[in-house]
């Protein structure tokens, strides 16, 4: 399906109502800085519970709900229990705007936090900005999002463009006799994936590694076989795939296996980080050796991470290795909201925005959070992770004491 060009009909709100909501968009929506004693603080969230991003949206829902449960056990925010008002946007940029307008103007939520993906975060932030609301999010870090010049948008996660730097640096640092001779780069033209590739390519090419293939394919692509076959044909030792979901990675893996092509290293920008949602689809033996960049994993030692993982396993089952990084991203958003509300002693969005732009360093299960003038978190650490057997482990930066040796070359499919 066309991830960028689909034209969804707004659900539950007519076009007339939409026009009325837009006219009502004023900073007065953010003026309620106090909440009556005994009343909950309501946080509005639009999530992709269906459509292209539904797997990630569901994981985000789990992360937000885990944070809510945790903060409510200690009395909530400033003595107010947290209530989440979650609505589905069907992975649609049109619907996400409708949802946030409704959450603010009709549901009268006190705060808003972000949806999943850069594709939805930018229109969502623009929508809530008309009301003077802050939007803290964890999965909308594409450069294009922050080039829009919004002052109310804050991303707790790693800037997208830097995600592949540890992997590229590792390739470039290998001794000449072990360093791969060729790399194939292939990516969807998505705002999340495409900016990562040139940064990695520059580092790897500077080390003398040949670019055997470079291609950008449309996001609406449904048949990946011809593209994957073209990649397989060049027999590059390394494949860098710009992907946003499990189905895309799985399709390339299947095509490579059928073409009897098994690269020595294979990293995908999204998909392998999805825990059992990935390993159960591709098979745990095929997952072995697959790599992915991210800023968090289930065995992370950052403060609060182990407690969050334990709470996740208790509520949803699984193991630390199967907890999606999306869960941590959403949980981190809640943690930052908690610290901002506590510091400003209320729910005034204007004060929260000013505080988050003050240069203060906050904490999250993903690590430190410090927003620059654009709202990006440049304190976030980029890691590379790899499936090794049934375990999902950190392998980069190699200087990190917790890093495991990289499985290289990657095992042949199914071995």
Secondary structure as UniProt FT lines:
FT   TURN            3..5
FT   HELIX           15..24
FT   HELIX           27..30
FT   TURN            37..38
FT   STRAND          41..47
FT   TURN            52..53
FT   HELIX           54..73
FT   TURN            74..75
FT   TURN            78..79
FT   STRAND          82..88
FT   TURN            90..91
FT   HELIX           93..105
FT   STRAND          111..113
FT   HELIX           118..129
FT   TURN            130..132
FT   STRAND          135..137
FT   HELIX           143..146
FT   TURN            147..148
FT   STRAND          153..155
FT   HELIX           160..162
FT   TURN            163..164
FT   HELIX           165..173
FT   TURN            176..178
FT   STRAND          182..188
FT   TURN            191..193
FT   HELIX           194..206
FT   TURN            207..208
FT   STRAND          210..217
FT   TURN            219..220
FT   HELIX           225..234
FT   STRAND          238..242
FT   HELIX           246..258
FT   TURN            259..260
FT   STRAND          265..268
FT   TURN            272..273
FT   HELIX           276..282
FT   HELIX           284..287
FT   TURN            288..289
FT   STRAND          291..294
FT   TURN            298..299
FT   TURN            303..304
FT   HELIX           305..316
FT   HELIX           320..322
FT   HELIX           325..344
FT   HELIX           349..356
FT   TURN            357..359
FT   STRAND          362..364
FT   TURN            365..366
FT   STRAND          367..369
FT   TURN            373..374
FT   TURN            378..379
FT   STRAND          383..388
FT   TURN            389..390
FT   STRAND          391..396
FT   TURN            398..399
FT   TURN            401..402
FT   TURN            413..414
//
